[in-house]
């Protein structure tokens, strides 16, 4: 392939999940339906929490932020995919590619941090119940959301800026339906050592550290639960973490699946299918998990819909 710097690269080609023309209408219908369900249900969660005074709690505040982030997360990939299918076009501009990569990193990182904050909220509620309302005051809740956003904003922009010094290959075809930072680096024709180092550091900040925070919070929670003598008491306390544990398992489990499919299987088609799980399926299932397992949220949704 002919090489040149980024000013000569006008677009990349996203091959999507399938190049079969007969499958395109089916793919459009499936992903449009999933996108619509995700946006509507997450919006309902936000509206239900904001309209019900009994849900004006720290946990509900973080849950509404998770719903908002999930809407933004899925909106960075699926609308462009649907437009390409409808227009029978596979191209994405270089600037559009960088914008998609940047916002994908931001909202993926925010998903990690919000899940970590919810784990911290459960830790305080179970291990320090008497100090819960004092500790989880409105100012701290807002700070726990804004501070990660500020960190991710600057951490995510550095890898994008470093792409300006890369020599990229023209006419590159990507067997995927969206662009990630790692995929951009794979099509570079120049040395990407520094870019890879920054990418690993970014991954540590927005993925590994939040996951360690979740593990620490639940280690303390499990330690407190084991001190409860009755089995009924243990179940009652642990059940308050059920929804969050389900979402965490789904989110990190699908993310691990994507990593293993690309690192072990070396199949671009299977990797793109696995990516659907954490970019589309996870944001779609989150509101169902929280609404079905939370009586207050179900009540608020019922009041809102009626």
C-alpha positions as MATLAB code, in Angstrom:
seq = 'XXXXXXXXXXXXXXXXXXXXXXXXXXXXXXXXXXXXXXXXXXXXXXXXXXXXXXXXXXXXXXXXXXXXXXXXXXXXXXXXXXXXXXXXXXXXXXXXXXXXXXXXXXXXXXXXXXXXXXXXXXXXXXXXXXXXXXXXXXXXXXXXXXXXXXXXXXXXXXXXXXXXXXXXXXXXXXXXXXXXXXXXXXXXXXXXXXXXXXXXXXXXXXXXXXXXXXXXXXXXXXXXXXXXXXXXXXXXXXXXXXXXXXXXXXXXXXXXXXXXXXXXXXXXXXXXXXXXXXXXXXXXXXXXXXXXXXXXXXXXXXXXXX';
ca = [
       0.000    0.000    0.000;
       1.104    3.509   -0.656;
       2.236    5.364    2.438;
       1.913    8.965    3.378;
       1.389   11.119    6.419;
      -1.995   11.857    7.929;
      -2.662   14.939    5.776;
      -2.784   12.662    2.704;
      -5.191   10.172    4.274;
      -8.738   11.303    3.556;
     -10.675    8.236    4.643;
     -10.626    4.640    5.829;
     -12.928    1.805    4.850;
     -14.991    0.088    7.553;
     -15.968   -3.330    6.207;
     -18.548   -3.899    8.955;
     -19.767   -7.264   10.208;
     -20.511   -8.659    6.757;
     -19.930   -7.702    3.137;
     -22.879   -9.791    1.918;
     -25.389   -7.352    0.294;
     -28.323   -9.585    1.192;
     -27.501   -9.357    4.905;
     -27.355   -5.553    5.022;
     -31.142   -4.971    5.501;
     -31.193   -7.551    8.298;
     -28.143   -5.976    9.989;
     -29.731   -2.536    9.700;
     -33.006   -3.735   11.260;
     -31.273   -5.608   14.104;
     -28.865   -2.829   15.088;
     -31.435   -0.072   14.666;
     -33.793   -1.975   16.988;
     -31.054   -2.562   19.553;
     -29.991    1.082   19.407;
     -33.580    2.286   19.803;
     -34.224   -0.033   22.758;
     -30.983    1.070   24.440;
     -31.667    4.796   24.085;
     -35.353    4.563   25.095;
     -34.823    2.376   28.154;
     -31.845    4.336   29.443;
     -33.787    7.578   28.963;
     -36.697    6.065   30.886;
     -34.330    5.201   33.743;
     -33.053    8.804   33.826;
     -36.568   10.272   33.684;
     -37.901    7.883   36.327;
     -35.098    8.729   38.748;
     -35.347   12.482   38.171;
     -39.155   12.523   38.555;
     -39.354   10.410   41.726;
     -38.232   12.172   44.892;
     -37.745    8.848   46.693;
     -35.023    7.991   44.167;
     -32.999   11.126   44.819;
     -30.276    9.082   46.488;
     -26.539    8.710   45.758;
     -27.044    5.249   44.236;
     -29.805    6.492   41.922;
     -27.707    9.517   40.956;
     -24.866    7.244   39.864;
     -27.318    4.929   38.088;
     -28.729    7.825   36.050;
     -25.178    8.824   35.111;
     -24.469    5.241   34.025;
     -27.558    5.339   31.796;
     -26.449    8.634   30.259;
     -22.935    7.309   29.612;
     -24.373    4.140   28.037;
     -26.455    6.249   25.631;
     -23.361    8.226   24.638;
     -21.220    5.078   24.424;
     -23.486    3.272   21.960;
     -24.072    6.514   20.020;
     -20.383    6.746   19.116;
     -20.569    3.633   16.930;
     -24.039    2.473   15.880;
     -25.386    5.635   14.137;
     -22.358    5.728   11.809;
     -22.774    2.022   11.112;
     -26.461    2.512   10.261;
     -25.680    5.458    7.985;
     -23.059    3.410    6.126;
     -25.474    0.500    5.654;
     -28.265    2.771    4.426;
     -25.973    4.717    2.082;
     -24.203    1.506    0.975;
     -20.927    3.194    1.866;
     -18.067    1.887    3.977;
     -15.931    5.010    4.308;
     -15.143    7.083    7.375;
     -13.090   10.260    7.120;
      -9.764   10.591    8.912;
     -11.136   13.351   11.168;
     -14.302   11.340   11.748;
     -12.142    8.366   12.689;
     -10.182   10.372   15.288;
     -13.395   11.841   16.739;
     -14.941    8.384   17.038;
     -11.809    6.973   18.702;
     -11.641    9.900   21.146;
     -15.258    9.752   22.301;
     -15.195    5.964   22.418;
     -12.259    6.194   24.830;
     -14.024    8.842   26.938;
     -17.341    7.027   27.339;
     -15.735    3.610   27.739;
     -13.558    5.089   30.465;
     -16.559    6.757   32.118;
     -18.385    3.413   32.132;
     -15.457    1.949   34.075;
     -15.300    4.809   36.567;
     -19.061    5.011   37.164;
     -19.134    1.275   37.903;
     -16.242    1.835   40.326;
     -18.075    4.708   42.019;
     -21.189    2.547   42.425;
     -19.006   -0.148   44.017;
     -17.657    2.491   46.427;
     -21.224    3.565   47.203;
     -22.128   -0.052   48.071;
     -18.973   -0.306   50.200;
     -19.913    2.764   52.251;
     -23.568    1.672   52.520;
     -22.660   -1.794   53.851;
     -19.409   -1.262   55.760;
     -20.095    2.246   57.123;
     -23.884    2.406   57.205;
     -24.142    4.898   60.085;
     -21.960    7.396   58.219;
     -23.470    6.774   54.786;
     -25.514    9.954   54.369;
     -22.699   12.086   55.768;
     -20.034   10.479   53.586;
     -22.074   10.269   50.366;
     -23.184   13.889   50.436;
     -24.314   15.650   47.215;
     -21.005   17.498   46.810;
     -18.987   14.274   46.965;
     -21.371   12.512   44.562;
     -20.942   15.250   41.953;
     -17.178   15.253   42.512;
     -17.004   11.465   42.054;
     -18.537   11.904   38.588;
     -16.784   15.075   37.430;
     -13.282   14.168   38.607;
     -13.050   10.966   36.481;
     -14.456   12.871   33.509;
     -11.712   15.484   33.891;
      -9.040   12.771   34.152;
     -10.336   10.830   31.145;
     -10.609   13.999   29.052;
      -6.865   14.662   29.340;
      -5.750   11.030   29.350;
      -7.715   10.305   26.155;
      -6.590   13.362   24.221;
      -2.872   12.525   24.448;
      -3.026    9.365   22.262;
      -5.075   11.304   19.682;
      -2.499   14.115   19.552;
       0.342   11.618   19.114;
      -1.354   10.252   15.989;
      -0.371   13.473   14.212;
       3.248   12.264   14.059;
       2.352    8.899   12.550;
       2.648    7.925    8.915;
      -0.576    6.161    7.979;
      -1.296    3.875    5.051;
      -3.703    5.144    2.407;
      -6.739    3.116    1.376;
      -6.729    0.957    4.480;
      -9.577   -1.512    4.901;
     -10.704   -2.290    8.463;
     -12.699   -5.497    9.061;
     -14.822   -3.867   11.761;
     -17.839   -1.589   12.187;
     -16.006    1.086   14.209;
     -12.471    2.294   14.903;
     -10.464    1.786   18.093;
      -7.077    3.256   18.949;
      -5.345   -0.100   18.575;
      -6.747   -0.518   15.066;
      -5.476    2.914   14.030;
      -1.988    2.007   15.229;
      -2.085   -1.272   13.271;
      -2.449    0.615    9.962;
       0.483    2.937   10.695;
       3.521    2.635    8.416;
       5.907    4.274   10.898;
       7.229    3.383   14.358;
       4.413    3.191   16.947;
       6.491    2.353   20.028;
       5.642    5.586   21.887;
       2.001    5.382   20.813;
       1.732    1.826   22.134;
       3.272    2.822   25.465;
       0.785    5.689   25.827;
      -2.063    3.356   24.837;
      -1.067    0.864   27.556;
      -0.809    3.654   30.143;
      -4.230    4.962   29.079;
      -5.695    1.459   29.375;
      -4.244    1.143   32.865;
      -5.783    4.465   33.947;
      -9.269    3.999   32.478;
      -9.680    0.200   32.790;
      -7.232   -1.505   35.169;
      -7.274    1.015   38.041;
     -11.095    1.248   38.148;
     -11.346   -2.552   38.097;
      -8.894   -2.763   41.009;
     -11.092   -0.238   42.840;
     -14.131   -2.475   42.281;
     -12.246   -5.540   43.544;
     -11.098   -3.658   46.657;
     -14.618   -2.412   47.433;
     -16.118   -5.891   47.128;
     -13.341   -7.487   49.142;
     -14.333   -5.195   52.012;
     -18.027   -5.861   51.397;
     -17.575   -9.642   51.438;
     -15.473   -9.351   54.588;
     -18.297   -7.442   56.303;
     -20.957   -9.859   55.072;
     -19.056  -12.854   56.463;
     -19.247  -11.282   59.916;
     -23.058  -11.450   59.834;
     -24.215  -14.513   61.753;
     -27.570  -15.269   60.099;
     -27.862  -16.593   56.545;
     -30.911  -14.394   55.977;
     -28.980  -11.316   56.987;
     -26.128  -12.203   54.652;
     -28.517  -12.687   51.747;
     -30.356   -9.442   52.428;
     -27.147   -7.417   52.471;
     -25.621   -9.185   49.481;
     -28.809   -8.762   47.429;
     -28.292   -4.980   47.434;
     -25.179   -5.587   45.304;
     -26.771   -8.087   42.914;
     -27.614   -5.653   40.104;
     -24.200   -4.004   40.194;
     -22.352   -7.323   40.237;
     -24.399   -8.480   37.232;
     -23.540   -5.333   35.267;
     -19.855   -5.491   36.243;
     -19.642   -9.161   35.233;
     -21.322   -8.425   31.894;
     -19.187   -5.355   31.178;
     -15.772   -6.773   32.054;
     -16.646  -10.276   30.873;
     -17.507   -9.079   27.368;
     -14.459   -6.783   27.350;
     -12.236   -9.737   28.251;
     -13.934  -11.755   25.529;
     -13.068   -9.087   22.941;
      -9.434   -9.042   24.083;
      -9.106  -12.837   23.973;
     -10.829  -13.090   20.587;
      -8.350  -10.650   19.066;
      -5.232  -11.862   20.902;
      -5.789  -15.631   20.786;
      -8.157  -16.456   17.940;
      -6.684  -13.901   15.479;
      -9.983  -13.730   13.584;
     -11.072  -10.217   12.649;
     -14.632  -11.382   11.967;
     -15.011  -13.062   15.363;
     -13.361  -10.086   17.033;
     -15.878   -7.677   15.493;
     -18.761   -9.922   16.583;
     -17.344  -10.056   20.121;
     -17.090   -6.243   20.097;
     -20.846   -6.077   19.539;
     -21.288   -7.554   23.010;
     -19.602   -4.762   24.938;
     -20.464   -1.843   22.638;
     -24.119   -2.723   21.966;
     -25.449   -5.573   24.094;
     -24.054   -4.359   27.432;
     -25.534   -0.809   27.245;
     -28.846   -2.358   26.133;
     -29.037   -4.857   29.017;
     -27.900   -2.522   31.838;
     -31.264   -0.727   32.291;
     -33.128   -4.058   32.221;
     -30.864   -5.498   34.912;
     -31.300   -2.505   37.214;
     -35.035   -2.069   36.570;
     -35.879   -5.753   37.079;
     -33.853   -6.158   40.274;
     -34.671   -2.806   41.904;
     -38.193   -2.446   43.332;
     -37.936    1.342   43.648;
     -36.852    1.740   40.028;
     -39.645   -0.593   38.843;
     -42.176    1.435   40.848;
     -40.857    4.716   39.436;
     -40.929    3.343   35.893;
     -44.492    2.161   36.406;
     -45.546    5.599   37.655;
     -43.775    7.298   34.768;
     -45.316    5.063   32.085;
     -48.796    5.305   33.597;
];
